[in-house]
Amino acid sequence: MSLFASERSQNEEVWNGYERIVGFDTMPDAEDSVSGNASYTLQVKAKGYARTKHTRTFMCAVDATESSERALEWIMHNLVDDGDEIVAVRVLDGEQDNIIQEKARIGARSLLSSIIELNKASDADRKISVTVEFLTGSIKSTILELVRMYRPQSLTIGTRGKQVSALQKMLGSTPLGNLSKSLIWQSPVPVIIVRPEDRIQKHLFKRRADPRRHEYTQLVQNDQLPLSRPHD
């Protein structure tokens, strides 16, 4: 499944059962903004969704790679429960003039549709809220800014699966890129790294009994996924 397949973004049937909450598009006016950066935001919620004191927010930083698909699958299968919120963020690194605005909008709608499909495949009765943020700017600083704004329980990113040494295999460690390392050290919330071998199989999407009661931090540690410590 591709997160950004253009044909998926045109299929409005995927959005059945969801209603649009809000949307923002500052791309046409980006040059007039103080930062010069642009953003395109989509937010929907399942019909009957209600935010409560138990609602949790999970953020996932994505790009157009399979590692992002794995990260989103992992979140939907292991973390998200009824009443939770998902925030998917993609930062388009580069000059604003080089960004094709309509292509970015199509990508955002496609990503939103993909998350809805993942939720239906994981638990058709689960009611969630989904926000998709497409922005231009520095990848690290933009992600950290959104983390501070949304205050999620965790930030999840996928790794592309670089070559692992024999020692790393023995220790069960995951090779990380510079961006991942920076986010782990600077993020005010825990950062979860999803490895290539953590791909979620379709037949495992069945939820366990009473899923809300599991502690996701304990689950992450049991799966030996790197989990950063929140800063004071």
C-alpha positions in Angstrom: 0.0 0.0 0.0 1.4 3.4 -1.0 0.6 6.3 1.3 0.6 8.8 -1.5 -1.1 7.0 -4.4 -2.8 9.7 -6.4 -5.8 7.5 -7.2 -6.5 6.9 -3.5 -6.9 10.6 -2.8 -9.7 10.9 -5.4 -11.7 8.0 -3.8 -14.1 9.9 -1.5 -15.8 6.6 -0.5 -12.8 6.0 1.8 -14.0 8.9 3.9 -17.4 7.4 4.5 -18.1 7.5 8.2 -15.9 10.5 8.8 -16.6 14.2 8.9 -14.3 17.1 8.2 -13.5 19.3 11.1 -11.2 21.9 9.8 -8.7 22.6 7.0 -6.0 25.3 6.5 -4.1 26.1 3.3 -1.4 28.8 3.6 0.5 27.7 0.5 -0.7 30.5 -1.8 0.2 33.2 0.8 3.5 31.7 2.0 5.6 34.4 0.5 3.8 37.0 2.6 4.2 35.2 5.9 6.9 36.0 8.4 8.6 32.7 8.1 8.1 32.3 4.3 6.9 28.7 5.0 3.7 27.1 3.8 1.3 24.6 5.4 -1.7 22.5 4.3 -3.7 21.0 7.1 -6.6 18.5 7.0 -8.5 17.2 10.0 -11.4 14.7 10.2 -13.1 12.7 12.9 -15.2 9.6 12.8 -18.9 10.2 13.2 -19.7 9.8 16.8 -16.1 10.6 17.9 -15.9 12.5 21.2 -12.7 13.8 22.8 -12.6 12.8 26.5 -10.1 13.1 29.4 -8.8 9.7 28.3 -8.0 10.9 24.7 -4.4 10.5 23.7 -2.6 12.0 20.8 0.0 10.1 18.8 2.2 11.9 16.2 4.0 10.2 13.3 6.6 11.9 11.1 6.2 10.5 7.5 7.7 10.7 4.1 7.0 8.9 0.9 8.9 5.7 1.8 7.9 2.2 3.0 9.4 3.0 6.4 6.6 5.5 7.0 4.0 2.9 6.1 5.5 0.6 8.7 5.5 3.3 11.3 1.8 4.2 10.7 0.8 0.5 10.7 2.7 0.0 14.0 0.9 2.9 15.6 -2.5 1.8 14.5 -2.0 -1.7 15.7 -0.2 -1.1 18.9 -1.0 2.3 20.3 -4.3 3.7 19.1 -7.5 3.0 21.0 -11.1 4.3 20.6 -11.2 8.1 21.2 -7.6 8.8 20.4 -6.0 11.2 17.9 -3.5 10.7 15.2 -1.3 13.5 13.8 0.7 12.7 10.7 3.3 15.2 9.7 5.3 15.5 6.5 7.8 18.3 6.0 8.7 19.2 2.5 12.3 20.3 2.8 13.3 22.8 0.2 12.6 26.2 -1.2 8.9 27.2 -1.3 9.1 28.1 -5.0 10.1 24.5 -5.8 7.1 23.0 -4.1 4.3 22.0 -6.5 1.3 23.1 -4.4 -1.4 20.9 -5.9 0.8 17.9 -5.7 1.3 18.5 -2.0 -2.4 18.9 -1.5 -3.1 15.6 -3.3 -0.4 13.9 -1.2 -2.0 15.2 2.0 -5.5 13.9 1.0 -4.0 10.6 0.0 -2.2 10.2 3.3 -5.4 11.0 5.2 -7.3 8.4 3.2 -4.6 5.8 3.9 -4.8 6.4 7.7 -8.6 6.0 7.6 -8.1 2.7 5.7 -5.5 1.5 8.2 -7.9 2.3 11.1 -10.8 0.4 9.4 -8.5 -2.6 8.7 -7.3 -2.6 12.3 -10.6 -2.0 14.1 -13.6 -1.0 12.0 -15.5 0.1 15.1 -12.8 2.3 16.5 -13.6 6.0 16.4 -10.6 8.3 16.0 -9.6 11.8 15.0 -7.0 12.3 12.2 -4.9 15.3 11.4 -2.6 15.6 8.5 0.0 18.4 8.3 2.0 19.1 5.2 4.5 21.9 5.7 7.6 23.4 4.1 10.7 24.3 6.1 13.5 22.7 8.1 12.5 19.1 8.8 13.9 18.8 12.4 12.8 22.3 13.6 9.3 22.0 12.1 8.7 18.6 13.6 9.8 19.8 17.0 7.6 22.9 16.7 4.6 20.7 16.0 5.5 18.4 18.9 5.4 21.4 21.2 2.1 22.5 19.7 0.2 19.2 19.8 1.9 17.8 22.9 1.5 14.1 21.8 2.1 11.1 24.0 4.9 10.1 21.6 6.5 10.8 18.3 7.0 7.8 16.0 9.3 7.6 13.0 10.4 4.7 10.7 13.9 3.7 9.8 14.9 2.7 6.3 17.0 -0.3 7.6 20.6 0.5 7.1 23.3 -2.2 7.2 23.5 -3.7 10.7 26.8 -4.9 12.1 27.2 -8.3 13.9 27.6 -6.5 17.2 24.4 -4.4 16.7 22.5 -7.6 15.8 23.8 -9.2 19.0 22.7 -6.2 21.1 19.4 -5.8 19.3 20.1 -2.1 18.5 18.8 -0.1 15.6 21.1 2.0 13.4 19.7 5.6 13.3 20.2 8.5 11.0 21.2 12.0 12.0 17.6 13.2 12.0 16.4 10.3 14.2 19.2 10.9 16.7 18.5 14.6 16.8 14.8 14.1 17.5 15.5 11.5 20.2 17.8 14.0 22.0 15.7 17.1 21.5 12.1 16.0 21.5 10.2 16.8 24.7 8.2 13.6 24.3 9.3 10.0 23.9 10.4 9.1 20.3 9.6 5.6 19.0 11.7 4.2 16.2 10.0 1.5 14.1 12.5 -0.9 12.5 12.0 -2.6 9.1 11.5 -6.0 10.8 8.6 -4.5 12.7 6.3 -4.7 9.7 2.8 -5.5 10.8 1.2 -8.5 9.1 -2.4 -8.2 8.0 -3.6 -11.2 10.1 -2.2 -9.6 13.3 -4.5 -6.5 13.0 -7.0 -8.2 15.3 -7.1 -6.3 18.6 -6.5 -8.0 21.9 -9.1 -8.0 24.5 -9.4 -4.7 26.5 -6.7 -2.9 24.5 -7.0 0.4 26.4 -5.5 -1.1 29.5 -2.1 -1.9 28.0 0.7 0.5 28.7 2.3 1.5 25.4 5.6 2.3 27.0 5.9 -1.2 28.4 4.9 -2.6 25.0 7.6 -0.6 23.3 10.2 -1.8 25.7 9.1 -5.4 25.3 9.5 -5.1 21.6 13.0 -3.6 22.1 12.1 -0.5 20.2 14.3 2.5 21.1 12.3 4.8 23.4 13.8 8.2 24.3 13.2 9.8 27.7 11.2 13.0 27.9 13.3 16.0 28.9 12.7 17.8 32.1 
